[in-house]
Amino acid sequence: MSGFISIFLVCLVFFIIYQIAKASELAGILRGEEKTKAQTNRLMAWLLVIFFVVGVYGIWLCHDYLMDKMLPVSASDHGVQYDSMLYITLIVTGIVFFLTQALLFWFAFRYQFSENRRATFLAHNNKLEVIWTTIPAIAMALLVIVGLRNWGRMTSEAPKDAMVVEIVGKQFNWIIRYPGKDGVLGKKDFRLTNDADNVLGQDWKDKNNHDDVVLQNGELHLIKGKPVKLIIGSRDVIHDVGLAHFRMKMDAVPGIITTMWFTPTVSTNEMKEITGNPDFVYEISCDQMCGKGHYAMRGTVIVHTEAEFNAWMRMQQPYYAGDKAAEPAAPAQPEQQTDSVNAITMK
């Protein structure tokens, strides 16, 4: 029933528009075409001016209303540079937008049809074309250079003292891996991957894997003031590690390792105070459509002080120990006894 009413209302609107047009046509015949055309021109010119003024006021209202709903201050050092780049871009393009639109609507009003004025036709003007081509090209080149500089910083070699954390996308969650006390992530082989006891395909023959910590709950724990290098990958399709609060993002591509690094500058507790939201959490979003569960592919970032992070890390169990310690040990041969003891100690 509601569908029928909607169709009826649409048809009614078109019918009314048609009747108004027909009435205008008849009125033009009665009053004379030229007089009607002149009145229509004046009306349209004033409507354009009103539309421009109302439109600018509407933009300001939207800006004022949405300011409180924008992201809080950047929580990373690179993010500050990105915010600065965004503000510069908005200022430059905003000035250009306002000037060009103001001139557009003013010309439509100022040079409306008049019997006392004839239009001038200019076939070509080299000077004008050079100006309106060169100035925008220079402005855009400068903005691109600033963007490339910031991109180069984000993807450059991380500081030597940076944390190294692996983050892998999988439909539809994030898997995080930390190196253990040795500070080295173990080798992987995709052929060893399985959801039962080796979600990242770690090669257990590599002893560097034995103390690695693997989180499958999508929690990324970082230290305030300490650089972190993210080693990013994917198990299935293209994902994208989106860290909006840190102004960072990078594609996670199957078979290809991508990296980025940054330094968290605001802890989770500090951001709660800044935002006035005791439930605030940093978010990891997937910024690449990756399937029907894409909307739910969300992780969290917790930024600690160094003492808090170390205390948290001490509570974590290596993934190798968690999945291998319960396996029954094979009977050791006499000549293999020493190796067996070493293996048990290592586990």
TORGU-437142 format. One record per residue (C-alpha): residue in one letter; x, y, z. Coordinates in nm, 4 decimals. Layout:
<resn: a x: X y: Y z: Z> .
...
This chain:
<resn: m x: 0.0000 y: 0.0000 z: 0.0000> .
<resn: s x: 0.2817 y: 0.2415 z: 0.0914> .
<resn: g x: 0.4510 y: 0.1672 z: -0.2446> .
<resn: f x: 0.1325 y: 0.2558 z: -0.4324> .
<resn: i x: 0.1014 y: 0.5827 z: -0.2393> .
<resn: s x: 0.4641 y: 0.6722 z: -0.3180> .
<resn: i x: 0.4122 y: 0.6099 z: -0.6904> .
<resn: f x: 0.0928 y: 0.8162 z: -0.6822> .
<resn: l x: 0.2706 y: 1.1086 z: -0.5115> .
<resn: v x: 0.5569 y: 1.1025 z: -0.7648> .
<resn: c x: 0.3080 y: 1.1069 z: -1.0516> .
<resn: l x: 0.1201 y: 1.3905 z: -0.8824> .
<resn: v x: 0.4373 y: 1.5993 z: -0.8531> .
<resn: f x: 0.5140 y: 1.5529 z: -1.2239> .
<resn: f x: 0.1565 y: 1.6429 z: -1.3124> .
<resn: i x: 0.1761 y: 1.9634 z: -1.1056> .
<resn: i x: 0.5076 y: 2.0604 z: -1.2674> .
<resn: y x: 0.3543 y: 2.0008 z: -1.6091> .
<resn: q x: 0.0529 y: 2.2184 z: -1.5254> .
<resn: i x: 0.2784 y: 2.4981 z: -1.3970> .
<resn: a x: 0.4815 y: 2.4873 z: -1.7184> .
<resn: k x: 0.1651 y: 2.4899 z: -1.9256> .
<resn: a x: 0.0299 y: 2.7859 z: -1.7285> .
<resn: s x: 0.3579 y: 2.9730 z: -1.7754> .
<resn: e x: 0.3441 y: 2.9069 z: -2.1481> .
<resn: l x: -0.0119 y: 3.0391 z: -2.1727> .
<resn: a x: 0.0806 y: 3.3421 z: -1.9605> .
<resn: g x: 0.3706 y: 3.4107 z: -2.1971> .
<resn: i x: 0.1397 y: 3.4079 z: -2.4939> .
<resn: l x: -0.0984 y: 3.6483 z: -2.3237> .
<resn: r x: 0.1707 y: 3.8904 z: -2.1976> .
<resn: g x: 0.4169 y: 3.8568 z: -2.4818> .
<resn: e x: 0.7199 y: 3.6310 z: -2.5052> .
<resn: e x: 0.9825 y: 3.9047 z: -2.4621> .
<resn: k x: 0.8320 y: 4.0431 z: -2.1432> .
<resn: t x: 0.7974 y: 3.6951 z: -1.9941> .
<resn: k x: 1.1580 y: 3.6094 z: -2.0862> .
<resn: a x: 1.2898 y: 3.9243 z: -1.9198> .
<resn: q x: 1.0947 y: 3.8560 z: -1.5989> .
<resn: t x: 1.2162 y: 3.4952 z: -1.5918> .
<resn: n x: 1.5767 y: 3.6105 z: -1.6339> .
<resn: r x: 1.5490 y: 3.8531 z: -1.3427> .
<resn: l x: 1.3850 y: 3.5908 z: -1.1267> .
<resn: m x: 1.6525 y: 3.3307 z: -1.2025> .
<resn: a x: 1.9328 y: 3.5811 z: -1.1421> .
<resn: w x: 1.8011 y: 3.6679 z: -0.7961> .
<resn: l x: 1.7356 y: 3.3035 z: -0.7150> .
<resn: l x: 2.0987 y: 3.2224 z: -0.7978> .
<resn: v x: 2.2214 y: 3.4941 z: -0.5602> .
<resn: i x: 1.9910 y: 3.3675 z: -0.2855> .
<resn: f x: 2.1046 y: 3.0085 z: -0.3506> .
<resn: f x: 2.4712 y: 3.1120 z: -0.3166> .
<resn: v x: 2.4161 y: 3.2972 z: 0.0108> .
<resn: v x: 2.2027 y: 3.0184 z: 0.1591> .
<resn: g x: 2.4518 y: 2.7557 z: 0.0375> .
<resn: v x: 2.7513 y: 2.9274 z: 0.2003> .
<resn: y x: 2.5537 y: 2.9674 z: 0.5227> .
<resn: g x: 2.4592 y: 2.5973 z: 0.5078> .
<resn: i x: 2.8254 y: 2.4992 z: 0.4684> .
<resn: w x: 2.9118 y: 2.7022 z: 0.7759> .
<resn: l x: 2.6284 y: 2.5436 z: 0.9760> .
<resn: c x: 2.7445 y: 2.1919 z: 0.8794> .
<resn: h x: 3.1011 y: 2.2789 z: 0.9770> .
<resn: d x: 2.9898 y: 2.4160 z: 1.3127> .
<resn: y x: 2.7638 y: 2.1174 z: 1.3823> .
<resn: l x: 3.0166 y: 1.8495 z: 1.2857> .
<resn: m x: 3.3252 y: 1.9979 z: 1.4516> .
<resn: d x: 3.2541 y: 1.8143 z: 1.7787> .
<resn: k x: 3.2126 y: 1.4866 z: 1.5901> .
<resn: m x: 3.5513 y: 1.4996 z: 1.4174> .
<resn: l x: 3.8472 y: 1.2858 z: 1.5216> .
<resn: p x: 4.0354 y: 1.4108 z: 1.8271> .
<resn: v x: 4.3949 y: 1.5323 z: 1.8118> .
<resn: s x: 4.6396 y: 1.3092 z: 1.6298> .
<resn: a x: 4.7902 y: 1.0376 z: 1.8488> .
<resn: s x: 5.1122 y: 0.9952 z: 1.6464> .
<resn: d x: 5.4027 y: 1.2096 z: 1.5318> .
<resn: h x: 5.3352 y: 1.1455 z: 1.1622> .
<resn: g x: 4.9682 y: 1.2260 z: 1.2193> .
<resn: v x: 5.0540 y: 1.5828 z: 1.3184> .
<resn: q x: 5.2174 y: 1.6317 z: 0.9777> .
<resn: y x: 4.9154 y: 1.4810 z: 0.8019> .
<resn: d x: 4.6777 y: 1.7098 z: 0.9903> .
<resn: s x: 4.8894 y: 2.0090 z: 0.8907> .
<resn: m x: 4.8823 y: 1.8957 z: 0.5266> .
<resn: l x: 4.5039 y: 1.8523 z: 0.5416> .
<resn: y x: 4.4498 y: 2.2006 z: 0.6881> .
<resn: i x: 4.6719 y: 2.3613 z: 0.4227> .
<resn: t x: 4.4849 y: 2.1757 z: 0.1472> .
<resn: l x: 4.1467 y: 2.2784 z: 0.2878> .
<resn: i x: 4.2533 y: 2.6430 z: 0.3166> .
<resn: v x: 4.3906 y: 2.6589 z: -0.0381> .
<resn: t x: 4.1015 y: 2.4737 z: -0.2019> .
<resn: g x: 3.8491 y: 2.6536 z: 0.0198> .
<resn: i x: 3.9696 y: 2.9965 z: -0.0918> .
<resn: v x: 3.9666 y: 2.8885 z: -0.4560> .
<resn: f x: 3.6197 y: 2.7349 z: -0.4175> .
<resn: f x: 3.4721 y: 3.0470 z: -0.2564> .
<resn: l x: 3.6234 y: 3.2875 z: -0.5109> .
<resn: t x: 3.5258 y: 3.0847 z: -0.8177> .
<resn: q x: 3.1720 y: 3.0178 z: -0.6948> .
<resn: a x: 3.1214 y: 3.3804 z: -0.5915> .
<resn: l x: 3.2340 y: 3.4956 z: -0.9371> .
<resn: l x: 3.0162 y: 3.2332 z: -1.1060> .
<resn: f x: 2.6988 y: 3.3415 z: -0.9303> .
<resn: w x: 2.7861 y: 3.7139 z: -0.9537> .
<resn: f x: 2.8413 y: 3.6901 z: -1.3304> .
<resn: a x: 2.5079 y: 3.5101 z: -1.3698> .
<resn: f x: 2.3406 y: 3.7996 z: -1.1851> .
<resn: r x: 2.5440 y: 4.0889 z: -1.3244> .
<resn: y x: 2.5349 y: 3.9836 z: -1.6876> .
<resn: q x: 2.1780 y: 3.8618 z: -1.7179> .
<resn: f x: 2.0050 y: 3.9280 z: -2.0460> .
<resn: s x: 1.9421 y: 4.2929 z: -2.1261> .
<resn: e x: 1.8174 y: 4.4576 z: -2.4458> .
<resn: n x: 2.0679 y: 4.7378 z: -2.3860> .
<resn: r x: 2.3743 y: 4.5105 z: -2.3873> .
<resn: r x: 2.5251 y: 4.2825 z: -2.6472> .
<resn: a x: 2.7505 y: 3.9876 z: -2.5624> .
<resn: t x: 3.1132 y: 4.0024 z: -2.6722> .
<resn: f x: 3.2637 y: 3.6890 z: -2.8236> .
<resn: l x: 3.6330 y: 3.6154 z: -2.7581> .
<resn: a x: 3.7667 y: 3.3278 z: -2.9676> .
<resn: h x: 4.1053 y: 3.3005 z: -2.7981> .
<resn: n x: 4.3173 y: 3.4642 z: -2.5268> .
<resn: n x: 4.6666 y: 3.3214 z: -2.4728> .
<resn: k x: 4.7411 y: 3.5312 z: -2.1653> .
<resn: l x: 4.4217 y: 3.4208 z: -1.9906> .
<resn: e x: 4.4817 y: 3.0544 z: -2.0707> .
<resn: v x: 4.8403 y: 3.0680 z: -1.9419> .
<resn: i x: 4.7207 y: 3.2231 z: -1.6152> .
<resn: w x: 4.4395 y: 2.9777 z: -1.5432> .
<resn: t x: 4.6589 y: 2.6805 z: -1.6372> .
<resn: t x: 4.9882 y: 2.7759 z: -1.4707> .
<resn: i x: 4.8604 y: 2.8937 z: -1.1327> .
<resn: p x: 4.6485 y: 2.5812 z: -1.0561> .
<resn: a x: 4.9294 y: 2.3564 z: -1.1840> .
<resn: i x: 5.1849 y: 2.5174 z: -0.9505> .
<resn: a x: 4.9437 y: 2.5017 z: -0.6553> .
<resn: m x: 4.8649 y: 2.1342 z: -0.7166> .
<resn: a x: 5.2334 y: 2.0487 z: -0.7607> .
<resn: l x: 5.3170 y: 2.2068 z: -0.4237> .
<resn: l x: 5.0378 y: 2.0126 z: -0.2516> .
<resn: v x: 5.1559 y: 1.6879 z: -0.4142> .
<resn: i x: 5.5137 y: 1.7529 z: -0.3025> .
<resn: v x: 5.3994 y: 1.8012 z: 0.0577> .
<resn: g x: 5.1980 y: 1.4781 z: 0.0352> .
<resn: l x: 5.4892 y: 1.2805 z: -0.1082> .
<resn: r x: 5.7173 y: 1.4115 z: 0.1663> .
<resn: n x: 5.4796 y: 1.2896 z: 0.4372> .
<resn: w x: 5.4302 y: 0.9552 z: 0.2591> .
<resn: g x: 5.8063 y: 0.9136 z: 0.2377> .
<resn: r x: 5.8399 y: 0.9666 z: 0.6123> .
<resn: m x: 5.5746 y: 0.7090 z: 0.6937> .
<resn: t x: 5.7230 y: 0.4417 z: 0.4670> .
<resn: s x: 6.0908 y: 0.5206 z: 0.5311> .
<resn: e x: 6.3225 y: 0.2983 z: 0.7319> .
<resn: a x: 6.2074 y: 0.2818 z: 1.0943> .
<resn: p x: 6.4454 y: 0.3874 z: 1.3744> .
<resn: k x: 6.6773 y: 0.1114 z: 1.4949> .
<resn: d x: 6.5165 y: 0.1084 z: 1.8412> .
<resn: a x: 6.1627 y: 0.0689 z: 1.7025> .
<resn: m x: 5.9330 y: -0.2097 z: 1.8199> .
<resn: v x: 5.8541 y: -0.4623 z: 1.5483> .
<resn: v x: 5.4995 y: -0.5945 z: 1.5367> .
<resn: e x: 5.3352 y: -0.8060 z: 1.2691> .
<resn: i x: 4.9700 y: -0.7522 z: 1.1844> .
<resn: v x: 4.7933 y: -0.9917 z: 0.9469> .
<resn: g x: 4.4441 y: -0.9541 z: 0.8056> .
<resn: k x: 4.2143 y: -1.2552 z: 0.7849> .
<resn: q x: 3.8464 y: -1.2586 z: 0.7008> .
<resn: f x: 3.7294 y: -1.1045 z: 0.9265> .
<resn: n x: 3.9710 y: -1.0177 z: 1.2063> .
<resn: w x: 4.3284 y: -0.9097 z: 1.2753> .
<resn: i x: 4.6074 y: -1.1374 z: 1.4016> .
<resn: i x: 4.8912 y: -0.9657 z: 1.5883> .
<resn: r x: 5.2379 y: -1.1152 z: 1.6475> .
<resn: y x: 5.5083 y: -0.9854 z: 1.8830> .
<resn: p x: 5.8668 y: -1.1076 z: 1.9026> .
<resn: g x: 5.9636 y: -1.2577 z: 2.2371> .
<resn: k x: 6.2684 y: -1.1837 z: 2.4492> .
<resn: d x: 6.5008 y: -1.2408 z: 2.1533> .
<resn: g x: 6.3410 y: -0.9433 z: 1.9772> .
<resn: v x: 6.3193 y: -1.1339 z: 1.6473> .
<resn: l x: 6.0107 y: -1.2582 z: 1.4640> .
<resn: g x: 6.0469 y: -1.6187 z: 1.3502> .
<resn: k x: 6.0237 y: -1.7326 z: 0.9899> .
<resn: k x: 5.6948 y: -1.8276 z: 0.8277> .
<resn: d x: 5.5835 y: -2.0602 z: 0.5508> .
<resn: f x: 5.2298 y: -2.0162 z: 0.4155> .
<resn: r x: 5.2103 y: -2.3905 z: 0.3510> .
<resn: l x: 5.2172 y: -2.4499 z: 0.7278> .
<resn: t x: 4.9153 y: -2.2285 z: 0.7949> .
<resn: n x: 4.6122 y: -2.3835 z: 0.9623> .
<resn: d x: 4.3449 y: -2.2511 z: 1.1945> .
<resn: a x: 4.3925 y: -2.5283 z: 1.4485> .
<resn: d x: 4.7372 y: -2.4512 z: 1.5869> .
<resn: n x: 4.9346 y: -2.2356 z: 1.3419> .
<resn: v x: 4.7297 y: -1.9391 z: 1.2239> .
<resn: l x: 5.0295 y: -1.7559 z: 1.0759> .
<resn: g x: 5.2181 y: -2.0501 z: 0.9293> .
<resn: q x: 5.5151 y: -2.0193 z: 1.1633> .
<resn: d x: 5.8051 y: -2.2543 z: 1.0986> .
<resn: w x: 5.8638 y: -2.4282 z: 1.4323> .
<resn: k x: 6.2088 y: -2.5394 z: 1.3184> .
<resn: d x: 6.3132 y: -2.1759 z: 1.3553> .
<resn: k x: 6.3842 y: -2.1242 z: 1.7246> .
<resn: n x: 6.3034 y: -1.7531 z: 1.6915> .
<resn: n x: 5.9390 y: -1.8599 z: 1.6672> .
<resn: h x: 5.9375 y: -2.0323 z: 2.0057> .
<resn: d x: 5.8947 y: -1.7160 z: 2.2122> .
<resn: d x: 5.6731 y: -1.5162 z: 1.9723> .
<resn: v x: 5.3404 y: -1.3988 z: 2.1128> .
<resn: v x: 5.0352 y: -1.4261 z: 1.8866> .
<resn: l x: 4.7074 y: -1.2471 z: 1.9614> .
<resn: q x: 4.3942 y: -1.3456 z: 1.7721> .
<resn: n x: 4.1640 y: -1.0971 z: 1.9483> .
<resn: g x: 4.2672 y: -0.8017 z: 1.7299> .
<resn: e x: 4.4402 y: -0.6104 z: 2.0123> .
<resn: l x: 4.7504 y: -0.4123 z: 1.9203> .
<resn: h x: 4.9455 y: -0.3030 z: 2.2300> .
<resn: l x: 5.1947 y: -0.0180 z: 2.1865> .
<resn: i x: 5.4178 y: 0.2014 z: 2.4021> .
<resn: k x: 5.3741 y: 0.5772 z: 2.4200> .
<resn: g x: 5.6815 y: 0.7568 z: 2.2846> .
<resn: k x: 5.8396 y: 0.4442 z: 2.1326> .
<resn: p x: 5.8515 y: 0.4028 z: 1.7522> .
<resn: v x: 5.6750 y: 0.0961 z: 1.6176> .
<resn: k x: 5.7254 y: -0.0703 z: 1.2815> .
<resn: l x: 5.4248 y: -0.2605 z: 1.1535> .
<resn: i x: 5.4898 y: -0.5549 z: 0.9235> .
<resn: i x: 5.1619 y: -0.5997 z: 0.7396> .
<resn: g x: 5.0272 y: -0.8986 z: 0.5480> .
<resn: s x: 4.7099 y: -1.0873 z: 0.4614> .
<resn: r x: 4.6048 y: -1.4512 z: 0.4673> .
<resn: d x: 4.3307 y: -1.4317 z: 0.2063> .
<resn: v x: 4.2182 y: -1.1131 z: 0.0277> .
<resn: i x: 4.3298 y: -0.7502 z: 0.0241> .
<resn: h x: 4.2619 y: -0.5759 z: 0.3543> .
<resn: d x: 4.3779 y: -0.2371 z: 0.4776> .
<resn: v x: 4.5129 y: -0.1499 z: 0.8205> .
<resn: g x: 4.3319 y: 0.1743 z: 0.9030> .
<resn: l x: 4.4512 y: 0.3656 z: 1.2099> .
<resn: a x: 4.2398 y: 0.6796 z: 1.1867> .
<resn: h x: 4.3375 y: 0.8185 z: 1.5287> .
<resn: f x: 4.7039 y: 0.7927 z: 1.4284> .
<resn: r x: 4.6290 y: 0.9204 z: 1.0736> .
<resn: m x: 4.7894 y: 0.6084 z: 0.9247> .
<resn: k x: 4.6769 y: 0.3388 z: 0.6814> .
<resn: m x: 4.8398 y: 0.0716 z: 0.4675> .
<resn: d x: 4.7130 y: -0.2072 z: 0.2441> .
<resn: a x: 4.7487 y: -0.5676 z: 0.3581> .
<resn: v x: 4.8107 y: -0.7668 z: 0.0387> .
<resn: p x: 4.8291 y: -1.1478 z: 0.0100> .
<resn: g x: 5.1814 y: -1.2591 z: -0.0764> .
<resn: i x: 5.3324 y: -0.9119 z: -0.0340> .
<resn: i x: 5.4761 y: -0.7597 z: 0.2829> .
<resn: t x: 5.4051 y: -0.3897 z: 0.3384> .
<resn: t x: 5.5379 y: -0.1787 z: 0.6236> .
<resn: m x: 5.4839 y: 0.1528 z: 0.7935> .
<resn: w x: 5.6086 y: 0.3068 z: 1.1163> .
<resn: f x: 5.5056 y: 0.5801 z: 1.3577> .
<resn: t x: 5.5474 y: 0.6860 z: 1.7185> .
<resn: p x: 5.2375 y: 0.6935 z: 1.9448> .
<resn: t x: 5.2298 y: 1.0228 z: 2.1341> .
<resn: v x: 4.9094 y: 0.9945 z: 2.3388> .
<resn: s x: 4.8308 y: 0.7000 z: 2.5630> .
<resn: t x: 4.4848 y: 0.5470 z: 2.5777> .
<resn: n x: 4.4253 y: 0.6881 z: 2.9271> .
<resn: e x: 4.5334 y: 1.0354 z: 2.8159> .
<resn: m x: 4.3007 y: 1.0227 z: 2.5164> .
<resn: k x: 4.0138 y: 0.9302 z: 2.7462> .
<resn: e x: 4.0784 y: 1.2527 z: 2.9358> .
<resn: i x: 4.1170 y: 1.4588 z: 2.6181> .
<resn: t x: 3.7898 y: 1.3323 z: 2.4703> .
<resn: g x: 3.6046 y: 1.3182 z: 2.8022> .
<resn: n x: 3.5001 y: 0.9648 z: 2.7093> .
<resn: p x: 3.5897 y: 0.7007 z: 2.9708> .
<resn: d x: 3.5066 y: 0.4254 z: 2.7170> .
<resn: f x: 3.7331 y: 0.5603 z: 2.4428> .
<resn: v x: 3.9407 y: 0.3073 z: 2.2454> .
<resn: y x: 4.1728 y: 0.3460 z: 1.9503> .
<resn: e x: 4.0435 y: 0.1505 z: 1.6536> .
<resn: i x: 4.1933 y: -0.0668 z: 1.3804> .
<resn: s x: 3.9526 y: -0.0625 z: 1.0899> .
<resn: c x: 3.9698 y: -0.2476 z: 0.7608> .
<resn: d x: 3.9623 y: 0.0294 z: 0.4993> .
<resn: q x: 3.9311 y: -0.2044 z: 0.2005> .
<resn: m x: 3.6117 y: -0.3873 z: 0.1085> .
<resn: c x: 3.7075 y: -0.7475 z: 0.1855> .
<resn: g x: 3.3835 y: -0.9467 z: 0.1858> .
<resn: k x: 3.0436 y: -0.9736 z: 0.3489> .
<resn: g x: 3.1879 y: -0.9429 z: 0.7016> .
<resn: h x: 3.3954 y: -0.6338 z: 0.6189> .
<resn: y x: 3.1835 y: -0.4102 z: 0.8428> .
<resn: a x: 3.2738 y: -0.6193 z: 1.1501> .
<resn: m x: 3.6509 y: -0.6373 z: 1.0867> .
<resn: r x: 3.7510 y: -0.4150 z: 1.3742> .
<resn: g x: 4.0430 y: -0.4300 z: 1.6124> .
<resn: t x: 4.1631 y: -0.2080 z: 1.8940> .
<resn: v x: 4.4893 y: -0.0348 z: 1.9819> .
<resn: i x: 4.5950 y: 0.0101 z: 2.3445> .
<resn: v x: 4.8758 y: 0.2602 z: 2.4034> .
<resn: h x: 5.0524 y: 0.1970 z: 2.7353> .
<resn: t x: 5.3323 y: 0.3542 z: 2.9274> .
<resn: e x: 5.6479 y: 0.1431 z: 2.9013> .
<resn: a x: 5.5981 y: 0.0001 z: 3.2521> .
<resn: e x: 5.2380 y: -0.0955 z: 3.1732> .
<resn: f x: 5.3413 y: -0.2593 z: 2.8452> .
<resn: n x: 5.6199 y: -0.4609 z: 3.0100> .
<resn: a x: 5.3791 y: -0.5813 z: 3.2790> .
<resn: w x: 5.1268 y: -0.6819 z: 3.0113> .
<resn: m x: 5.3945 y: -0.8574 z: 2.8064> .
<resn: r x: 5.5077 y: -1.0660 z: 3.1042> .
<resn: m x: 5.1549 y: -1.2047 z: 3.1293> .
<resn: q x: 5.1514 y: -1.3285 z: 2.7690> .
<resn: q x: 5.2269 y: -1.6902 z: 2.6835> .
<resn: p x: 5.4284 y: -1.7698 z: 2.3703> .
<resn: y x: 5.2107 y: -1.9146 z: 2.0968> .
<resn: y x: 5.4475 y: -2.2081 z: 2.0602> .
<resn: a x: 5.4164 y: -2.3019 z: 2.4280> .
<resn: g x: 5.0401 y: -2.2620 z: 2.4218> .
<resn: d x: 4.9924 y: -2.4954 z: 2.1264> .
<resn: k x: 5.2850 y: -2.7347 z: 2.1596> .
<resn: a x: 5.3388 y: -2.7871 z: 2.5327> .
<resn: a x: 5.0384 y: -3.0182 z: 2.5574> .
<resn: e x: 5.1598 y: -3.2471 z: 2.2792> .
<resn: p x: 5.2856 y: -3.5857 z: 2.4081> .
<resn: a x: 5.6616 y: -3.6123 z: 2.3794> .
<resn: a x: 5.7976 y: -3.8916 z: 2.1629> .
<resn: p x: 6.0110 y: -4.1506 z: 2.3467> .
<resn: a x: 6.3688 y: -4.0305 z: 2.3382> .
<resn: q x: 6.6409 y: -4.2531 z: 2.2056> .
<resn: p x: 6.9550 y: -4.2698 z: 2.4223> .
<resn: e x: 7.1643 y: -4.0779 z: 2.1701> .
<resn: q x: 6.8863 y: -3.8154 z: 2.1421> .
<resn: q x: 6.8407 y: -3.7644 z: 2.5150> .
<resn: t x: 7.0381 y: -3.4395 z: 2.5257> .
<resn: d x: 6.8405 y: -3.2940 z: 2.2361> .
<resn: s x: 6.5124 y: -3.3896 z: 2.4030> .
<resn: v x: 6.6067 y: -3.2132 z: 2.7265> .
<resn: n x: 6.7041 y: -2.9032 z: 2.5327> .
<resn: a x: 6.3739 y: -2.9101 z: 2.3451> .
<resn: i x: 6.1740 y: -2.9423 z: 2.6679> .
<resn: t x: 6.3696 y: -2.6585 z: 2.8281> .
<resn: m x: 6.3128 y: -2.4427 z: 2.5230> .
<resn: k x: 5.9390 y: -2.5108 z: 2.5384> .
